[in-house]
Amino acid sequence: MNAVQDNIQANKERYLEELLELLKIPSISADSAYAGDVRKTAEYLAEKLKSAGAEHVKIYDTAGHPVLYGDKIIGDDLPTILVYGHYDVQPPDPLDLWDSPPFEPVIKKTDRHPEGAIYARGACDDKGQMYMHFKAFEAMMQTDSLPCNVKFMLEGEEEIGSANLETFCREYADMLACDVVLLSDTSVIANDTPSITTGLRGLSYLEVEVVGANKDLHSGVYGGAVANPLNILSKMIARMKDENNRITIPGFYDDVEVVSDAERTEMNKAPFDLNEYKQFLDIDEIEGEDGYTTLERTSIRPTLDVNGMWGGYIGEGAKTVLPSKAEAKISMRLVPNQDPEKITQLFTEYFNSLAPASVKVKVKPHHGGYPAVTPTDTLEYKAAHMAMEKTYGKAPIPQRSGGSIPIVSMFEDVFKVKSVLLGFGLATDDIHSPNEHYGLFNFYKGIETIPYFYKYYAELKAK
C-alpha cells in the first residue's frame, strides 16, 4: 500500500484539475435542455476510466440518460467489487443565492475547510465523491496493486429517481455480477469523526394540483365568492401534520420500524452540538416530531415536507389575481418496513379526502424508493471499518442517514449482495442547495481510503 499512497500524493494536483473540468459540465438530468451535457459528462468519464486502466468501457443508452460501464477483471477466483456512482446533478436554482457561478468551480478556504473546498454544483453530490473511485483505481493500477476485480457502473439519472437503472441492472445482471456494491454518496460525521452509513430512508415524491375556476380571476370581483386554490392547498397541507408534528395520514405509521431504546441511546452518543447546529443554519429553534432528538428525527423517523409551492402571480409589483390553479411538490422520507407505493396510495386517498367540493385535485406520483439498512457484521462492513480506521487513525461510528438512495435496496434485490456506503462528504456541504461544496481534505481522504477497502476486503474474503 505504500506505493499506492505515494502515487496518490504525487498526483493530487492532477486529480483536482480533472475534477474541476468535470464540474464545469452542467449535467442536470431533470432539465431536458441539458441532455447533451449529461451525455458529454458520460463521455468525459469514459475517457478517464479508460486512461485509469479500465477495460470494456462502454456507454449504454437507456430510455433516458446513459449508463457508463467499465471493468478490470484480474482473476476468476478473486472477489469482485461493483463501484456505483452518479454523474448527474441537481438544478442549481436559485442562482441568485450562489456566491459564484455553480458551474464555474472555485476553491475557497473557510474555518470548516482550512485546506480549501471546491464550490460548484455536484462537487460533493456526487461528482467529487464518485471521482475518488476513479483515482483510487488508477493509483492501484499504476502500482500494480489491484487486489481484486472491479466493475464500474455510473448513471445519469440518480437525481430524478434512477428511472431506468433497474431495467439496465436486470438486463445486464450477468455483466454486473459482483460480491459487493461500493458507493460514496453519503457523509461522515466530521473530518475528525469518521463514520459509515448503515441505513438510508426511503422516499415517496409526489406533485399535487388544486384547480378552482377555469381561469385566473379578478380578486376584487370574485374574491370571497369563488374558491382560491392557493388558500385551499395551504389549508390541506397544514392538515397533514398535527400539533405534535406527527403526520396525520391514516395508516402512515402502521409499518414504521420500532427502534429499541438501546439502539436510540447508542445513536445519540454520536458527536452533536445542538447550538452549533442552530448557529450553522441561522435558526433560533429546531422543530420536529415530539419525543425524538434531532439525530433521531433525521434518521429513524419518517417525514413529510413541501419542496415547492406555486400559483398565481409571483412577478414584480402587484397583481390582484385569484389564481385558477395551485401546485406543490411534496416528499415523504420513509423508514424501514414502509412501502413507498403503499405510502403514495395512502397520501393520495387522504389528500383527496381533504379537498372541498369547490375545487378539483390531482396527485401525480414522481419517484420513490425503499429504505435500506446494512448490517455491521459482514466482511464488507469490516473491510470498510478497517480502511477508515487506517486512514483516519480512529474507528468509524456506524450511523443511519436521513437521505435516500433508492437503488441500494434494488441492488440487493437484483444482485443478491449488500452495499457499502463509504462516503466522505459532510452534512454541511450544502448538497442540493446554493453554494454546494466539497472539502479538498475529504476528496483526498477518500482517494487514500478506498484502496485499503480493496485490500482488506480481498484479504477477508480469502480467509
N, C-alpha and C positions, 0 to 999 in steps of 0.2 A: 503493500500500500504506500510505502514511502515514495516510490517512483510516480504513482498516480498523483499524490498530493503535490509533489514537486512540479509535475506537469501542469496542474491546475494553477499553482502560484505563478508560473511563468507565462500563462496565457490569459490572466484575468482581464487585462485591458482589452484584448481582442473579444473576449466573451461579452464584455459590456458594449463595445461598439456594435457587435452583431445584434444584440438585444435592442439597442436604440433604433437601429434600422427597422427591425421587426415592428416596434411600437409606432413607427411612423405610418404604417398601413392601416387605414380605418376599416377594419374587418367587422363591421356592425351587421350582425346576422339578422336583426329584427327589421332592418330597412332594406327593401329590395333595390334601392338606388345604389347600395354598396355591394351588391352581389359580385361585381368584378373585383372589388378589393378583397373580398373574402377568398375568392379563388387565387388571387395574387399572393395572399398570405400563405395558402397551402403550397403554392409553387415555390415560394421563398424557403419554406421549411423543408420541402422535398430536397432542394439542393443542399441545404445544411445537413440534412440527415445522411445524404449520400457522402458528403465530404467528411462526415464524422466516422464513416466506416460501415454504415448500414447497407444491406443488400435488399433486392426485391422491392425497392422503393417505388410506390405507385400511388397515384391519386385516383380514388374511386368516386365516380359520380353517384349521387343518390337523387331522390325526388326533390331534395332541397340543396343544401350546400355539401361540398365534397368531404370525404374522409381520406386522410393520408395514412398509408401503411408502409412499414419498413421493418426489417429484422436482421438479426445476426445469429445464426444457428451454428454453434461450435461443437455440439456433441449430442447425439440422441439420448445418451444416458444421463444428461445433465438437466437440472430443473430449468423451467422457462418462466421468465418474468414478462408480463404484458404491461407496458407503460401506457397509461391513458392520460390524455390532456385535451384541452380545447383551445383553439386559436381565435375563436370569435370573441367579440367584446360587447359590452352593454352600450347603448346610445350614450353620448356624453352630456346630453341635456341635463340641466340648464347651463348653457355655455357661458352666460354672464357671471356664473359663480366660480368659474375656473380662474386661478391666478395666472395661468399660462395656457396656451392652446393645447387641447387634450391630445392631439396627435403630433405635437412638436415636443418630444420628451426633453426635460431639463433635469439636472441634478442639483439638489439643494441640501444643505446641511441644516439640521434642526436639533433641538435638545433631545428629542427622541431618537434621532438618527444622526449622531455626530460624525459618522463616516460618510454620510450622504444618502439620499434617497432619490429614486427616479420618479418624477411626476409625469404621468401620462395615463390615458385610458388603456387598461389592460396590463399595466405594469405589474400588478400583483395577481389579478384575476383575468386570464390565467397565463398570459404570455411569459411573464417573468418566471413563474413557478414551473411552467411546462418546459421552458428553455433550459432550466437547470439540468434536466434529464439528458438533453442533447449533449451538453458539455461534459457531464459526468461520464456518459457513454464514450464520448470522444477521447477523454483522458485515459479511460481504461483501454480503449483500442490502441491508442498511440504508445502505450507502455506494455502492450501485450498482457494485460491484467484482467481481461473479462473472464469471470469465473463460471458463468452460466449463459444460457441462451436468453436473448432479449427480443421482444417484439414491440413495435410502437404502433399505436392507433390514436390518431389525433382528429377530432371532429370540429366542424364549424357551425354547430347548432346548439351548443350547450345552453347558451343564454336565451334560447327560445324553446327550451324543453326537450332537446335531443330527439325530435320527432321521428327521424329516420335511422337513428343509431341501432335500435333493437332489430329492425329489419336487416340491417347490414351485419350485425353480430350473428344473427341466426343463419343468414345466407353463407357467411364465411366462417362459421364456427370451427371448422377443421383448421383453417389457416390461422385462426386466432387462439387455438387451444393453448392453455398455459397452466401453471401451477399456482400463480397468484397474480392479482392485478395491483399495480403500484401507481398511485396518483398523488399529485401535490396540488390540491385546490382548497386547502384548509390552512389553519394558522397554528402558531404556538402561543402560549400564554404571554410570554415576554422573551426578549432576547437573552435574559439571564435565567429564564424558567422554561425549559423545553417541555413540550407536551405532544402527545399523539392523539389524534381524534379517534374516538371509539364508537361514536354514534352520530347520526345525522337525522334531522327531522324530515318528514315527508312534505308534500306540497299539493294543494289544490288551488288553482288560479283561474279566476273567472272574470267575465266582463258583464255588467248589468246595464240595462237600459229601462228608463221610465219615460213614457210618452203621454202627453196630455192632448192639447188641441192639435189640429193638423198643420199649424204654422205658428211662428212667433207672433205674440200679440202685444198691443199697447197696454202697459201695466196700469195706466190710469183708466182706460176704457173698460178693461176686462178684469183688472186685479180685484180680488175678493169674491169673484163670481165663478172663475174658472180655475181648475187645479194648476198649481205651479209645480212642475216635475222636480225642480231643484229642491223646493221646500219638502216635498214628499219623500224624495230619495234620501235627503238628510235625516228625516224622521225614521225612515225604515232602517237605515244603517245604525242610527242611535239605539234602536230597539234590539240590536243584535248582541248587546252586552248589558249586563245588569250593573247594579251599584257596586258590586264586588269585582267588576271586570271579568266576570265569567261569561262565556259565550252562551247565548240563550237558545240556540238552535236545538230543537228537541232531538235527543239521541246522540248529540255531538260527542259527549264524553263516555258513551256506553263502552267503547273498546279501548279506552286510554289505559296504557300500562301503568300499574301502580308501582312506583319506585319505593323500595323499602327505606325505612328511617335510617338504617345503617348506611345504605348507599348515598342517601342525601347528605348525611353527616360527612362522609368522605369527600363528596363532591364540593362541599363548602369549605374544605380545607385548602382548596386552590387559592393562590395569592389573588386578592381582590380588594381594592380600596374604593369604597363607595363614594367618598368625597372626590377622589381623583377622577372617578368615572363621571360624576356630575360636572366637575370642572371642565373636563375634556369636551363634553357635549354642550357646555354653557347652559345647563338647566338647573333650576332651583330644587327640583324634587323629582324622584322617579315615580313611575306608575305601572301597575300591573295587577295580575290576579292575586287577590288576598290569600295569605297563608303560605306564600312562597318567596324565596330570596331572589335577587336579581339573577344569580347564576342558575337557579332552577327555572325561572321564568324563560330564560333564553336557551334552554336546552331540553328539559324533560316535560315541559308543558306546551300544549297547542296554543295557537294564536289565531286571531282574525284581524286583518288590517286593510284599510283603504290605501291603495298605492297611487291612485289618481282619481280625480273627480272633475267633471266639466259640464258645461251647458250655458246657454245664454250668451250674453255679451261680456267679453273679458278684455276688450281693447282699451285704448287710452280714452280718458274722458268718460262721460255718462251717456247711457242709452237706456231709457226706461222701457225695457222689454220684459215680457213674461214668456220665458222660453217654452218652446214646444217639446223639448226633449232634454233629459239629463242622463248622464252616463258616469259610470265609475268602474275602476279595476280593483278587484279585491283578491287578496291572497290569504290562504289559511295554511299555517305551518302545522304539520301533524307529527305525532309521536308514535312509538311502536304500538302495533296492533290496530292502528287506524287505517282504514282503506280509503285512498283518495277518491275512488269512484263512488263509494258509499257516502262520503262526506259531501261530495259535489251534489249528489242527489238530495241529501238532507237539506243542504243550503238552498237549492232550487225550490224545493217544496215550501220551506219556511219563508223565503223571500216572496214568493207568490202569495202566500197567505197574509203577508203584511200589507199588501197593496190595496188601497181603497178602490172602489168601483169607478172613480173619476179618472183613473189612468190605466194604461196598458203596460205590462212589464215583460221583459225578455232577459233570460240568463244564457250567456254563451260561455261554455267551458273552454279554456285555453289549453293548459297542460298541467300535469300533476306528476307525482311520484311517491313511491312508498318510503317510509322511514327505514333506516338501516342501523343495526348495532353490530359491531365487530368484536369478537372475543379477544381476550388478552392472554389466552393460554396457548395460542398457536405458534408454530415455528416462525411464520412470517411476522407476527407481532413481536416475538422475542428478538428477531433479527433487527427490526426497526428500533426497538428499545436499546439494543446493544450499540447500534450505529449512532444514535443520538447521544447516548452516554459517552461514547468515544469522542465525538467532536465538540460537545458542549461541556464535558467534564462533570456532568451530573445526570442522574437518572431522570428521564422524562416522566411527566404526570399523565395518566390516561384521562381524557376529557371528552365529554359529549359536546357536539357543536349544535348551535341553533340553526345553522344553514341547511340547505337541501342540495344533495347531489343525487337526483333520482336514479341515475344509471347504476349506482352501486348495487342496489337490490336487483336490478336487471342482470348485471354481470354474474351475480351468484346464481340466478335462475338459469341463465344460458350456459355459462362456463362451468358451473358447479364448483367454484373456488371463491375464497374470501379476498377482500381487498385490504390493502394497507394505505391509510390516509396519512401520508408523510408530508405534511405541509409546513411551510416556513414563513408565512406571512404573519401579520399582526392584525388584531381586531381593529386597530386604529388606522389601518391603511386606506380607509375610505373607498373600498371597492363598491362599485355601483353608484358612487357619489362623485361630485366635483372634486378635483384635486386628488384623485386616486394616486397612490404612490407605493413604492416597494424599496425597502432599505437595501443598500449595497451589502451590508453585513448579512442580511437574510439570503440574498441571491447567492453570495459566495458560500455561505454556510451550507446551503442546500447542495451545491455542487460538491462540496467536500464530504458531505454526509452520505449521499446516495451510493457511492462506490462501496462504502462499508456495509450498507444494507445488502448489496450483491454478495460481498464476501461472506458475511455472517450467514446469510440465507443459504448459500451454496454449502457452507460447512455444516450447518444444522441438518440440511436435507441429506447430507452424505453419511450422517451418523446412523 
